[in-house]
């Protein structure tokens, strides 16, 4: 029926089958500081596997370990290419959404080298949504508020204007190395406020509700649950 409300249960991941998934680490100086790491001089890049992606509402099963939250702007490539210039990069973006780069910190820090991709790719560890919004809908696509809350307590709030490498620069630097393809997803990094950077550290527990938002896109809600 025209004008009727679409129930939230009908919203799914707006980009369920990306060809490539890129994720950028330490892309906010304050987040690098809370992790006791230097602000990178070039992109810190890892991937998430496509089976980690899920929609904006529902439950997420917590694996053993310590699961942390990371709200992020997600950019979806519309027109791909190689050696894309930063000053035209927004023309290659089909839309913007909000995502969570959920991370199991115990596995991430195990071994002689960090296990970023495995630790961040459990099922449900890449929720995206509820909407995909074209960049022209924002007054300034390089300055958008985003954040998240646990059980109503705000734990992250930031602005994408604080990125070390803004979205156009990320696209330029990635495409200088590898061609970007239509429907590629880029998780662009998280502002400060993650659980591993707190004193004492804090992680998600069964029963927690994680609310994730970005102004102009909307909010996601997920209930954490123990393995069955």
Backbone as a chain_set.jsonl record, in Angstrom:
{"seq": "XXXXXXXXXXXXXXXXXXXXXXXXXXXXXXXXXXXXXXXXXXXXXXXXXXXXXXXXXXXXXXXXXXXXXXXXXXXXXXXXXXXXXXXXXXXXXXXXXXXXXXXXXXXXXXXXXXXXXXXXXXXXXXXXXXXXXXXXXXXXXXXXXXXXXXXXXXXXXXXXXXXXXXXXXXXXXXXXXXXXXXXXXXXXXXXXXXXXXXXXXXXXXXXXXXXXXXXXXXXXXXXXXXXX", "coords": {"N": [[0.856, -1.196, 0.0], [0.595, 2.177, -0.88], [2.589, 4.575, 0.746], [2.667, 3.234, 3.139], [4.242, 2.057, 6.157], [7.35, 0.373, 6.226], [8.074, -2.525, 7.927], [10.693, -2.905, 10.372], [11.753, -5.431, 10.467], [11.802, -6.262, 7.88], [13.963, -5.109, 6.676], [17.072, -5.719, 5.225], [20.585, -6.536, 4.804], [21.905, -3.987, 2.854], [23.832, -4.413, 0.939], [24.437, -7.275, 0.081], [26.114, -9.032, -1.336], [28.986, -8.32, -1.9], [31.861, -7.833, -4.03], [34.487, -7.456, -3.23], [35.81, -6.876, 0.033], [37.05, -4.325, 1.908], [38.797, -3.127, 4.761], [39.669, -0.523, 6.966], [42.141, 0.197, 9.27], [42.813, 1.939, 12.372], [42.065, 4.582, 11.68], [41.256, 6.898, 12.866], [42.731, 9.355, 14.787], [42.419, 9.531, 17.571], [41.454, 7.009, 18.181], [43.649, 5.422, 17.508], [45.332, 6.325, 19.521], [44.029, 5.399, 21.872], [44.478, 2.746, 21.52], [47.121, 2.612, 21.961], [48.868, 2.931, 19.82], [50.738, 4.166, 17.014], [49.692, 6.88, 14.9], [48.899, 5.962, 11.659], [50.977, 6.384, 8.74], [50.283, 5.606, 6.263], [47.614, 3.751, 4.649], [46.209, 1.311, 6.792], [45.305, -1.818, 6.13], [42.931, -4.428, 6.048], [40.827, -7.34, 5.628], [37.361, -8.331, 5.714], [35.492, -11.314, 5.754], [32.943, -12.312, 3.444], [30.921, -13.839, 4.557], [30.617, -12.862, 7.074], [28.898, -10.748, 6.965], [25.778, -9.161, 7.717], [22.332, -8.177, 8.319], [20.647, -5.092, 9.45], [19.194, -5.517, 11.788], [18.409, -7.79, 14.465], [19.74, -10.829, 15.934], [23.017, -11.547, 17.225], [25.373, -14.015, 17.505], [27.631, -14.57, 20.063], [30.943, -15.575, 19.893], [33.324, -17.69, 21.717], [35.618, -15.839, 23.76], [36.578, -12.368, 23.585], [34.511, -9.964, 22.656], [34.314, -7.058, 20.804], [33.112, -3.744, 19.945], [32.821, -1.66, 17.014], [31.893, 1.081, 15.501], [31.354, 2.164, 12.171], [31.644, 4.146, 9.183], [30.459, 2.939, 6.152], [31.446, 2.625, 2.881], [30.21, 2.141, -0.366], [31.202, 0.998, -3.437], [30.295, 2.239, -6.58], [30.958, 2.885, -9.315], [33.675, 1.379, -10.531], [37.313, 1.211, -10.747], [40.784, 1.955, -11.562], [43.544, 3.633, -10.105], [42.133, 5.931, -9.173], [41.435, 9.321, -8.824], [41.659, 11.371, -5.895], [40.14, 13.719, -5.856], [37.981, 13.2, -7.445], [36.832, 11.013, -6.38], [34.452, 10.653, -4.873], [32.566, 10.481, -6.861], [32.641, 7.876, -7.583], [31.331, 6.455, -5.683], [28.598, 4.57, -4.792], [26.901, 4.643, -2.623], [26.445, 5.369, 0.915], [26.606, 3.773, 4.049], [26.018, 2.599, 7.422], [28.041, 0.635, 9.532], [29.112, -2.157, 11.589], [32.212, -3.151, 12.71], [32.64, -5.688, 14.163], [34.7, -7.346, 16.548], [36.715, -9.987, 17.647], [38.718, -9.872, 20.208], [40.562, -11.515, 21.55], [41.416, -13.607, 19.809], [42.326, -11.906, 17.827], [44.673, -10.823, 18.881], [46.279, -12.996, 19.312], [49.147, -15.057, 18.589], [52.123, -14.62, 16.471], [51.67, -12.517, 14.751], [49.07, -10.068, 14.249], [45.709, -11.292, 13.996], [43.719, -10.051, 12.263], [41.709, -10.354, 10.158], [40.509, -12.924, 10.555], [39.605, -12.655, 13.202], [37.652, -10.782, 12.927], [35.636, -11.811, 11.417], [33.66, -13.628, 12.197], [30.389, -15.167, 11.914], [27.876, -12.746, 11.448], [29.432, -10.594, 12.217], [29.629, -8.346, 10.659], [27.475, -6.315, 10.407], [25.362, -4.233, 8.405], [23.577, -1.293, 7.458], [20.529, 0.652, 8.114], [19.942, 1.651, 5.621], [21.126, 2.527, 2.324], [22.65, 5.346, 1.329], [22.907, 7.93, -1.037], [25.845, 9.933, -1.704], [25.27, 12.641, -2.313], [23.103, 13.325, -0.8], [23.906, 14.305, 1.611], [24.863, 17.192, 3.483], [27.584, 17.586, 3.811], [29.51, 15.098, 2.841], [31.886, 14.335, 3.939], [31.786, 14.842, 6.612], [30.169, 13.469, 8.902], [28.098, 12.506, 11.588], [28.504, 9.711, 13.74], [27.914, 6.798, 15.791], [27.579, 4.635, 18.73], [25.704, 2.669, 21.119], [25.396, 0.784, 24.149], [23.007, -1.064, 25.645], [21.589, 1.303, 26.025], [23.536, 3.056, 26.931], [25.732, 5.431, 25.788], [28.636, 4.7, 24.034], [30.347, 5.238, 21.954], [30.968, 8.08, 19.941], [31.427, 10.061, 17.194], [32.856, 11.991, 14.452], [33.078, 11.83, 10.949], [34.767, 13.635, 9.83], [37.028, 13.595, 11.326], [38.622, 11.583, 10.415], [41.771, 10.1, 9.655], [42.51, 9.416, 7.051], [40.394, 10.524, 4.747], [37.346, 9.422, 3.08], [37.592, 9.863, 0.153], [40.42, 9.852, -0.081], [41.056, 7.309, 0.86], [39.898, 5.737, -1.167], [41.443, 6.579, -3.363], [44.01, 5.7, -2.604], [43.662, 2.91, -2.228], [42.854, 2.151, -4.833], [45.121, 2.686, -6.247], [46.64, 0.5, -5.831], [45.1, -1.85, -6.269], [42.506, -2.709, -8.567], [39.355, -1.234, -7.963], [36.085, -2.568, -7.679], [32.708, -2.584, -8.955], [30.249, -2.565, -6.413], [31.982, -3.219, -4.393], [32.853, -3.097, -0.915], [33.825, -0.813, 1.594], [34.909, -0.655, 4.79], [35.528, 1.985, 6.861], [36.978, 2.593, 9.179], [37.095, 3.245, 12.764], [35.891, 5.565, 15.275], [37.151, 6.747, 18.545], [36.483, 4.944, 21.677], [36.107, 2.242, 21.873], [35.809, -1.044, 23.384], [38.203, -2.376, 24.142], [39.964, -0.361, 24.597], [39.307, 0.781, 26.989], [39.428, 1.511, 30.542], [38.436, -0.137, 33.305], [38.827, -2.713, 30.757], [36.126, -3.455, 28.525], [33.651, -5.632, 27.254], [31.313, -7.123, 24.901], [28.385, -8.845, 26.049], [26.209, -11.739, 26.402], [22.791, -10.921, 25.952], [23.148, -8.178, 25.85], [22.148, -5.162, 24.211], [23.059, -3.757, 21.231], [23.172, -0.684, 19.831], [23.57, 1.046, 16.856], [24.424, 3.883, 14.978], [24.17, 6.312, 12.289], [24.056, 9.638, 11.336], [21.627, 10.638, 9.036], [21.497, 8.205, 7.837], [20.425, 6.259, 9.55], [19.607, 3.83, 12.129], [20.924, 0.823, 13.575], [19.987, -2.15, 15.323], [20.993, -4.664, 17.492], [20.803, -7.722, 19.217], [22.804, -9.365, 21.531], [23.713, -12.791, 21.815], [24.301, -15.908, 23.521], [26.163, -18.818, 22.399], [24.179, -21.503, 21.098]], "CA": [[0.0, 0.0, 0.0], [1.397, 3.39, -0.994], [2.716, 5.368, 1.954], [2.69, 2.42, 4.341], [5.534, 1.882, 6.774], [7.984, -0.925, 6.059], [8.546, -2.966, 9.241], [12.145, -3.03, 10.449], [12.131, -6.821, 10.231], [11.943, -6.473, 6.438], [15.21, -4.522, 6.199], [18.222, -6.601, 5.228], [21.848, -5.915, 4.417], [21.704, -3.368, 1.549], [24.869, -4.86, -0.003], [24.669, -8.618, 0.605], [27.08, -9.828, -2.1], [30.08, -7.513, -2.446], [32.925, -8.605, -4.691], [35.643, -7.337, -2.355], [35.577, -6.117, 1.26], [38.242, -3.711, 2.488], [38.592, -2.488, 6.061], [40.779, 0.37, 7.274], [42.414, 0.248, 10.697], [43.47, 3.11, 12.991], [41.825, 5.731, 10.805], [40.97, 8.071, 13.691], [43.907, 9.514, 15.638], [42.073, 9.243, 18.964], [41.348, 5.555, 18.323], [45.025, 4.926, 17.557], [45.88, 6.659, 20.84], [43.478, 4.505, 22.893], [45.083, 1.435, 21.289], [48.559, 2.79, 22.222], [49.552, 2.743, 18.551], [51.01, 5.402, 16.284], [48.813, 7.204, 13.777], [49.592, 5.452, 10.469], [51.322, 7.299, 7.66], [49.612, 5.072, 5.083], [46.475, 2.939, 5.022], [46.307, -0.006, 7.409], [44.212, -2.481, 5.419], [42.671, -5.857, 6.195], [39.544, -7.665, 5.009], [36.375, -9.156, 6.405], [34.943, -12.263, 4.798], [31.562, -11.961, 3.119], [30.006, -14.577, 5.431], [30.433, -12.095, 8.307], [27.922, -9.686, 6.764], [24.396, -9.414, 8.112], [21.467, -7.02, 8.209], [20.686, -4.086, 10.497], [18.42, -5.884, 12.973], [18.4, -9.21, 14.766], [20.629, -11.326, 16.974], [24.376, -11.92, 16.855], [25.897, -15.002, 18.45], [28.976, -14.249, 20.516], [31.825, -16.734, 20.03], [34.202, -17.578, 22.881], [36.607, -14.774, 23.666], [36.231, -11.013, 24.0], [33.952, -9.336, 21.456], [34.32, -5.599, 20.909], [32.295, -3.013, 18.981], [33.499, -0.611, 16.25], [31.004, 1.703, 14.533], [32.125, 2.659, 11.025], [31.025, 4.492, 7.914], [30.714, 1.965, 5.094], [31.298, 3.174, 1.533], [29.963, 1.113, -1.369], [31.651, 1.459, -4.746], [29.356, 2.121, -7.691], [31.756, 2.818, -10.541], [35.016, 0.978, -10.135], [38.406, 1.766, -11.525], [42.161, 1.899, -11.086], [44.171, 4.963, -10.002], [41.079, 6.948, -9.052], [41.925, 10.535, -8.165], [40.899, 11.705, -4.691], [39.192, 14.816, -6.077], [36.789, 12.689, -8.148], [36.518, 9.698, -5.809], [33.056, 10.54, -4.456], [31.771, 10.105, -8.025], [32.704, 6.424, -7.708], [30.631, 5.871, -4.537], [27.162, 4.394, -5.017], [26.167, 5.043, -1.435], [27.056, 5.299, 2.239], [25.785, 3.174, 5.095], [26.739, 2.464, 8.686], [28.315, -0.762, 9.833], [29.881, -2.525, 12.775], [33.344, -4.046, 12.51], [32.762, -6.434, 15.405], [36.051, -7.896, 16.611], [37.005, -10.871, 18.774], [40.055, -9.355, 20.491], [41.491, -12.553, 21.994], [42.019, -14.178, 18.606], [43.026, -10.849, 17.099], [45.986, -10.56, 19.454], [47.043, -14.232, 19.464], [50.097, -15.399, 17.545], [53.22, -13.674, 16.238], [51.145, -11.367, 13.998], [47.637, -9.926, 14.519], [44.773, -12.04, 13.162], [42.599, -9.13, 12.08], [40.619, -10.824, 9.301], [39.787, -14.021, 11.201], [38.957, -12.179, 14.421], [36.575, -9.876, 12.572], [34.819, -12.445, 10.383], [32.658, -14.569, 12.678], [29.061, -14.847, 11.385], [27.204, -11.612, 12.076], [30.381, -9.574, 12.656], [29.653, -7.216, 9.735], [26.148, -5.78, 10.086], [25.311, -2.998, 7.615], [22.219, -0.837, 7.157], [19.443, 0.011, 7.374], [19.792, 2.241, 4.299], [22.275, 2.958, 1.537], [22.288, 6.723, 0.982], [23.86, 8.508, -1.985], [26.619, 11.007, -1.07], [24.706, 13.97, -2.539], [22.053, 13.581, 0.179], [24.516, 14.887, 2.803], [25.407, 18.535, 3.323], [29.019, 17.368, 3.647], [29.72, 13.655, 3.048], [33.129, 14.136, 4.681], [31.588, 15.215, 8.014], [28.922, 12.833, 9.313], [28.157, 11.974, 12.944], [28.199, 8.303, 13.907], [28.176, 6.369, 17.157], [26.848, 3.453, 19.163], [25.347, 2.574, 22.532], [25.142, -0.552, 24.673], [21.935, -1.018, 26.656], [21.23, 2.699, 26.226], [24.689, 3.87, 27.337], [26.556, 5.777, 24.644], [30.034, 4.316, 24.193], [31.097, 5.864, 20.872], [30.393, 9.169, 19.169], [32.488, 10.728, 16.447], [32.528, 12.601, 13.167], [33.989, 11.325, 9.928], [35.754, 14.673, 9.536], [38.226, 13.298, 12.109], [39.396, 10.505, 9.806], [43.134, 10.374, 9.19], [42.38, 9.336, 5.598], [38.981, 10.621, 4.379], [36.877, 8.45, 2.093], [38.229, 10.002, -1.162], [41.822, 9.456, -0.016], [41.06, 5.847, 0.95], [39.626, 5.204, -2.507], [42.607, 6.856, -4.21], [45.146, 4.856, -2.215], [43.357, 1.519, -2.547], [42.799, 1.925, -6.28], [46.482, 2.744, -6.774], [47.218, -0.823, -5.64], [44.26, -2.881, -6.869], [41.276, -2.122, -9.105], [38.11, -1.323, -7.214], [35.046, -3.141, -8.523], [31.355, -2.228, -8.537], [29.667, -3.21, -5.24], [32.959, -3.382, -3.318], [32.543, -2.452, 0.36], [34.962, -0.328, 2.374], [34.739, -0.228, 6.177], [36.501, 3.076, 6.816], [37.638, 2.85, 10.454], [36.211, 3.57, 13.889], [36.335, 6.585, 16.233], [37.486, 6.187, 19.858], [35.407, 4.487, 22.536], [35.947, 0.788, 21.824], [35.939, -1.669, 24.695], [39.566, -2.765, 24.486], [40.701, 0.837, 24.983], [38.77, 1.321, 28.238], [40.005, 1.086, 31.819], [38.835, -1.452, 32.808], [38.307, -3.094, 29.455], [34.727, -3.873, 28.523], [33.309, -6.361, 26.043], [29.905, -7.455, 24.775], [27.932, -10.033, 26.769], [24.861, -12.168, 26.02], [21.729, -10.072, 26.479], [23.391, -6.776, 25.529], [21.617, -4.6, 22.969], [23.99, -2.835, 20.585], [22.549, 0.254, 18.904], [24.58, 1.674, 16.003], [23.727, 4.891, 14.166], [24.863, 7.362, 11.55], [23.103, 10.669, 10.949], [21.286, 10.611, 7.623], [21.385, 6.815, 7.388], [19.523, 5.552, 10.447], [20.223, 3.083, 13.208], [20.806, -0.625, 13.636], [19.844, -2.704, 16.681], [21.307, -6.087, 17.54], [20.824, -8.376, 20.524], [23.868, -10.367, 21.634], [23.256, -14.033, 22.412], [25.301, -16.944, 23.722], [25.998, -19.953, 21.477], [23.125, -22.442, 21.492]], "C": [[0.881, 1.231, 0.0], [1.401, 4.147, 0.318], [2.773, 4.569, 3.231], [4.121, 2.275, 4.851], [6.055, 0.465, 6.525], [8.491, -1.374, 7.425], [10.045, -3.199, 9.233], [12.613, -4.45, 10.164], [12.327, -7.125, 8.751], [13.238, -5.897, 5.881], [16.325, -5.562, 6.297], [19.497, -5.826, 4.955], [21.682, -5.298, 3.024], [22.745, -3.778, 0.507], [25.268, -6.291, 0.375], [25.751, -9.41, -0.109], [28.16, -8.947, -2.715], [31.13, -8.401, -3.097], [34.207, -8.575, -3.865], [35.222, -6.537, -1.12], [36.922, -5.628, 1.774], [37.863, -3.121, 3.841], [39.854, -1.722, 6.423], [40.936, 0.454, 8.79], [43.045, 1.562, 11.113], [43.281, 4.387, 12.18], [41.292, 6.956, 11.54], [42.127, 8.182, 14.687], [43.603, 9.157, 17.088], [41.892, 7.748, 19.198], [42.737, 4.924, 18.348], [45.625, 5.162, 18.938], [45.342, 5.716, 21.908], [43.996, 3.081, 22.734], [46.594, 1.455, 21.533], [49.388, 2.499, 20.972], [49.726, 4.089, 17.858], [49.959, 5.623, 15.199], [49.528, 6.787, 12.491], [49.867, 6.54, 9.442], [50.732, 6.843, 6.332], [48.474, 4.181, 5.57], [46.9, 1.651, 5.71], [45.09, -0.781, 6.934], [44.141, -3.958, 5.8], [41.34, -6.129, 5.511], [38.627, -8.321, 6.028], [35.806, -10.089, 5.352], [33.443, -12.037, 4.636], [30.569, -12.684, 4.024], [29.822, -13.892, 6.78], [29.307, -11.073, 8.184], [26.527, -10.122, 7.198], [23.621, -8.105, 8.038], [21.467, -6.14, 9.449], [19.936, -4.426, 11.774], [18.525, -7.385, 13.208], [19.358, -9.566, 15.876], [21.992, -11.651, 16.378], [24.893, -12.866, 17.93], [27.346, -14.664, 18.78], [29.811, -15.524, 20.599], [32.61, -16.639, 21.332], [35.238, -16.472, 22.676], [36.062, -13.449, 24.135], [35.804, -10.218, 22.776], [33.756, -7.846, 21.697], [33.483, -5.002, 19.782], [33.153, -1.974, 18.263], [32.52, -0.059, 15.216], [31.835, 2.302, 13.398], [31.201, 3.131, 9.904], [31.433, 3.431, 6.904], [30.438, 2.627, 3.746], [31.16, 2.023, 0.545], [30.314, 1.676, -2.741], [30.56, 1.223, -5.786], [30.082, 1.944, -9.008], [33.197, 2.54, -10.149], [36.089, 1.656, -10.96], [39.744, 1.573, -10.851], [42.709, 3.319, -11.092], [43.134, 6.083, -10.022], [41.639, 8.14, -8.293], [41.042, 10.876, -6.975], [39.845, 12.766, -4.976], [37.974, 14.396, -6.893], [36.262, 11.398, -7.507], [35.065, 9.568, -5.379], [32.149, 10.166, -5.634], [31.749, 8.598, -8.241], [31.94, 5.712, -6.592], [29.14, 5.785, -4.832], [26.357, 4.857, -3.825], [26.98, 4.822, -0.175], [26.075, 4.603, 3.17], [26.595, 3.18, 6.381], [26.905, 0.977, 8.963], [29.001, -0.921, 11.167], [30.993, -3.482, 12.354], [33.573, -4.79, 13.818], [34.045, -7.264, 15.391], [36.209, -8.768, 17.852], [38.474, -10.654, 19.139], [41.046, -10.44, 20.931], [42.187, -13.195, 20.799], [42.822, -13.126, 17.847], [44.464, -10.679, 17.588], [46.837, -11.816, 19.645], [48.026, -14.414, 18.316], [51.145, -14.332, 17.334], [52.794, -12.434, 15.452], [49.649, -11.274, 14.26], [46.779, -10.69, 13.516], [43.526, -11.191, 12.92], [41.436, -9.77, 11.325], [39.827, -11.949, 9.946], [38.997, -13.522, 12.403], [37.732, -11.322, 14.127], [35.578, -10.487, 11.578], [33.926, -13.563, 10.884], [31.298, -14.214, 12.054], [28.404, -13.715, 12.176], [28.124, -10.472, 12.455], [30.506, -8.4, 11.684], [28.263, -6.717, 9.406], [26.251, -4.438, 9.367], [23.848, -2.611, 7.436], [21.79, 0.315, 8.059], [19.3, 0.495, 5.935], [21.15, 2.432, 3.644], [21.907, 4.303, 0.936], [23.344, 7.311, 0.049], [24.569, 9.707, -1.367], [26.002, 12.398, -1.217], [23.579, 14.308, -1.567], [22.585, 14.242, 1.449], [25.008, 16.297, 2.504], [26.91, 18.469, 3.09], [29.292, 15.893, 3.896], [31.025, 13.339, 3.77], [33.002, 14.52, 6.152], [30.214, 14.725, 8.464], [29.098, 12.279, 10.718], [27.779, 10.491, 12.935], [28.528, 7.883, 15.333], [27.435, 5.093, 17.484], [26.652, 3.476, 20.668], [25.119, 1.118, 22.89], [24.136, -0.425, 25.81], [21.584, 0.424, 27.024], [22.37, 3.604, 26.648], [25.561, 4.151, 26.126], [28.03, 5.459, 24.926], [30.923, 4.882, 23.09], [30.288, 6.988, 20.252], [31.537, 9.892, 18.485], [31.949, 11.366, 15.184], [33.552, 12.135, 12.135], [34.992, 12.382, 9.477], [37.052, 14.455, 10.302], [39.037, 12.137, 11.544], [40.805, 10.969, 9.448], [43.149, 10.401, 7.666], [40.892, 9.396, 5.262], [38.626, 9.622, 3.277], [37.531, 8.646, 0.722], [39.693, 9.57, -1.17], [41.961, 7.941, 0.121], [40.884, 5.236, -0.431], [40.831, 5.417, -3.42], [43.75, 5.907, -3.882], [44.887, 3.377, -2.48], [43.437, 1.264, -4.046], [44.155, 2.091, -6.946], [47.163, 1.387, -6.692], [46.436, -1.894, -6.398], [43.002, -2.234, -7.445], [40.119, -2.286, -8.127], [36.997, -1.718, -8.177], [33.676, -2.667, -8.056], [30.852, -3.149, -7.425], [30.73, -3.617, -4.213], [32.521, -2.588, -2.094], [33.843, -2.017, 1.021], [34.475, 0.075, 3.759], [35.872, 0.768, 6.463], [37.17, 3.41, 8.144], [36.671, 3.361, 11.51], [36.764, 4.709, 14.734], [36.638, 5.961, 17.589], [36.238, 5.752, 20.621], [35.202, 2.996, 22.522], [36.264, 0.186, 23.191], [37.351, -1.985, 25.107], [40.396, -1.573, 24.942], [40.261, 1.432, 26.302], [39.531, 0.777, 29.451], [38.908, 1.05, 32.874], [38.241, -1.747, 31.432], [36.883, -3.637, 29.585], [34.421, -4.56, 27.202], [31.825, -6.723, 26.059], [29.587, -8.779, 25.472], [26.562, -10.453, 26.248], [23.8, -11.311, 26.718], [21.931, -8.606, 26.196], [22.679, -6.392, 24.241], [22.605, -3.569, 22.457], [23.227, -1.994, 19.573], [23.661, 0.987, 18.162], [23.874, 2.676, 15.095], [24.704, 5.729, 13.349], [23.818, 8.352, 11.071], [22.888, 10.642, 9.442], [21.14, 9.221, 7.05], [20.383, 6.049, 8.241], [20.288, 4.774, 11.493], [19.968, 1.59, 13.061], [20.65, -1.03, 15.099], [20.095, -4.202, 16.622], [21.365, -6.561, 18.985], [21.921, -9.433, 20.521], [23.327, -11.614, 22.31], [24.42, -15.009, 22.547], [25.112, -18.042, 22.677], [24.94, -20.919, 21.995], [23.716, -23.816, 21.796]], "O": [[1.817, 1.325, 0.794], [0.354, 4.342, 0.935], [2.911, 5.144, 4.311], [5.081, 2.357, 4.085], [5.306, -0.509, 6.601], [9.281, -0.654, 8.036], [10.61, -3.633, 8.229], [13.726, -4.659, 9.682], [12.947, -8.129, 8.4], [13.583, -6.166, 4.73], [16.495, -6.205, 7.333], [19.482, -4.598, 4.883], [21.346, -6.021, 2.086], [22.56, -3.519, -0.682], [26.343, -6.493, 0.938], [26.265, -10.377, 0.453], [28.239, -8.841, -3.939], [31.266, -9.575, -2.754], [34.932, -9.568, -3.81], [34.387, -5.637, -1.208], [37.822, -6.424, 2.043], [36.734, -2.669, 4.034], [40.967, -2.205, 6.216], [39.977, 0.748, 9.505], [43.723, 2.22, 10.323], [44.213, 5.173, 12.013], [40.917, 7.943, 10.908], [42.463, 7.205, 15.356], [44.432, 8.547, 17.763], [42.149, 7.263, 20.3], [42.982, 3.995, 19.118], [46.34, 4.31, 19.465], [46.102, 5.27, 22.768], [43.965, 2.294, 23.68], [47.271, 0.445, 21.339], [50.463, 1.903, 21.048], [48.961, 5.026, 18.087], [49.408, 4.668, 14.65], [50.656, 7.219, 12.254], [49.096, 7.489, 9.294], [50.687, 7.618, 5.377], [48.377, 3.889, 6.762], [47.834, 0.98, 5.27], [43.962, -0.443, 7.292], [45.161, -4.645, 5.866], [40.781, -5.235, 4.875], [39.072, -8.803, 7.069], [35.654, -9.706, 4.192], [32.762, -11.623, 5.574], [29.467, -12.179, 4.238], [28.957, -14.296, 7.557], [28.811, -10.581, 9.198], [26.148, -11.286, 7.065], [24.186, -7.054, 7.734], [22.204, -6.406, 10.398], [20.035, -3.689, 12.755], [18.708, -8.158, 12.267], [19.747, -8.709, 16.67], [22.113, -11.983, 15.199], [24.853, -12.551, 19.12], [28.177, -14.493, 17.888], [29.432, -16.46, 21.302], [32.567, -15.602, 21.993], [35.671, -16.211, 21.554], [35.177, -13.405, 24.99], [36.639, -9.842, 21.953], [33.118, -7.432, 22.665], [33.185, -5.67, 18.792], [34.11, -1.46, 18.841], [32.333, -0.666, 14.161], [32.896, 2.878, 13.638], [30.116, 2.583, 9.705], [32.605, 3.067, 6.81], [29.339, 3.125, 3.5], [31.906, 1.046, 0.612], [29.785, 2.709, -3.152], [29.977, 0.14, -5.857], [29.853, 0.974, -9.73], [33.853, 3.366, -9.514], [35.816, 2.55, -11.761], [39.83, 1.092, -9.721], [42.382, 4.114, -11.973], [43.244, 7.044, -10.783], [42.25, 7.978, -7.237], [39.825, 10.698, -7.027], [38.76, 12.721, -4.395], [37.026, 15.171, -7.018], [35.347, 10.769, -8.038], [34.487, 8.487, -5.501], [31.077, 9.596, -5.428], [30.924, 8.095, -9.003], [31.907, 4.482, -6.562], [28.492, 6.799, -5.091], [25.263, 5.399, -3.979], [28.036, 4.19, -0.184], [24.866, 4.817, 3.089], [27.711, 3.697, 6.426], [26.023, 0.171, 8.666], [29.417, 0.053, 11.794], [30.735, -4.503, 11.716], [34.569, -4.562, 14.504], [34.43, -7.813, 14.358], [35.884, -8.351, 18.964], [39.368, -11.178, 18.474], [42.248, -10.297, 20.706], [43.412, -13.313, 20.782], [43.878, -13.427, 17.289], [45.366, -10.421, 16.792], [47.982, -11.726, 20.087], [47.766, -13.974, 17.196], [51.079, -13.262, 17.938], [53.482, -11.414, 15.485], [49.007, -12.302, 14.474], [47.091, -10.727, 12.326], [42.421, -11.561, 13.318], [40.3, -9.736, 11.798], [38.597, -11.939, 9.896], [37.85, -13.92, 12.602], [36.869, -11.156, 14.989], [34.778, -9.773, 10.973], [33.467, -14.379, 10.084], [31.082, -13.055, 11.699], [28.381, -13.729, 13.407], [27.65, -9.46, 12.973], [31.38, -7.55, 11.852], [27.89, -6.692, 8.233], [27.113, -3.616, 9.678], [22.982, -3.473, 7.28], [22.644, 0.906, 8.721], [18.633, -0.144, 5.121], [22.182, 2.49, 4.313], [20.977, 4.403, 0.136], [24.541, 7.201, 0.317], [23.962, 10.434, -0.581], [26.186, 13.248, -0.346], [23.141, 15.457, -1.512], [21.799, 14.694, 2.282], [25.508, 16.571, 1.413], [27.448, 19.21, 2.267], [29.306, 15.464, 5.05], [31.248, 12.197, 4.17], [34.0, 14.526, 6.872], [29.229, 15.461, 8.415], [30.117, 11.656, 11.019], [26.865, 10.072, 12.226], [29.326, 8.534, 16.008], [26.746, 4.528, 16.635], [27.335, 4.199, 21.393], [24.703, 0.316, 22.053], [24.393, 0.244, 26.811], [21.317, 0.729, 28.186], [22.187, 4.819, 26.717], [26.076, 3.224, 25.502], [28.59, 5.896, 25.931], [32.134, 4.993, 23.275], [29.078, 6.868, 20.061], [32.505, 10.288, 19.132], [30.757, 11.294, 14.883], [34.747, 12.057, 12.422], [35.971, 12.053, 8.808], [38.073, 15.059, 9.971], [40.041, 11.745, 12.138], [41.001, 12.097, 8.994], [43.732, 11.301, 7.061], [40.186, 8.411, 5.473], [39.506, 9.055, 2.629], [37.999, 7.66, 0.153], [40.161, 8.988, -2.149], [42.884, 7.352, -0.442], [41.623, 4.333, -0.82], [41.196, 4.516, -4.175], [44.389, 5.369, -4.786], [45.791, 2.661, -2.909], [44.024, 0.272, -4.479], [44.33, 1.681, -8.094], [48.146, 1.139, -7.391], [47.02, -2.736, -7.08], [42.481, -1.289, -6.852], [39.935, -3.352, -7.538], [36.959, -1.275, -9.325], [33.499, -2.377, -6.873], [31.013, -4.368, -7.498], [30.401, -4.302, -3.245], [31.895, -1.535, -2.219], [34.834, -2.747, 1.014], [33.717, 1.035, 3.895], [37.046, 0.425, 6.32], [37.868, 4.419, 8.232], [35.581, 3.843, 11.201], [37.979, 4.816, 14.9], [36.409, 4.766, 17.776], [35.113, 6.12, 20.283], [34.229, 2.506, 23.095], [36.897, 0.818, 24.037], [37.689, -1.881, 26.286], [41.421, -1.749, 25.601], [40.773, 2.475, 26.709], [40.181, -0.267, 29.387], [38.472, 2.112, 33.317], [37.278, -1.109, 31.005], [36.5, -4.197, 30.612], [34.879, -4.119, 26.149], [31.166, -6.641, 27.095], [30.4, -9.703, 25.486], [25.826, -9.625, 25.711], [23.9, -11.019, 27.91], [20.975, -7.836, 26.29], [22.61, -7.181, 23.298], [22.947, -2.62, 23.162], [22.703, -2.511, 18.587], [24.594, 1.492, 18.786], [22.841, 2.358, 14.506], [25.887, 5.838, 13.671], [22.814, 7.965, 10.472], [23.845, 10.626, 8.668], [20.709, 9.06, 5.908], [19.582, 5.275, 7.717], [21.472, 5.02, 11.721], [18.956, 1.156, 12.51], [21.123, -0.336, 15.999], [19.498, -4.918, 15.818], [21.906, -5.882, 19.857], [21.973, -10.287, 19.636], [22.567, -11.517, 23.273], [25.391, -14.949, 21.794], [24.021, -18.187, 22.126], [24.823, -21.126, 23.203], [22.982, -24.74, 22.146]]}, "num_chains": 1, "name": "protein.A"}
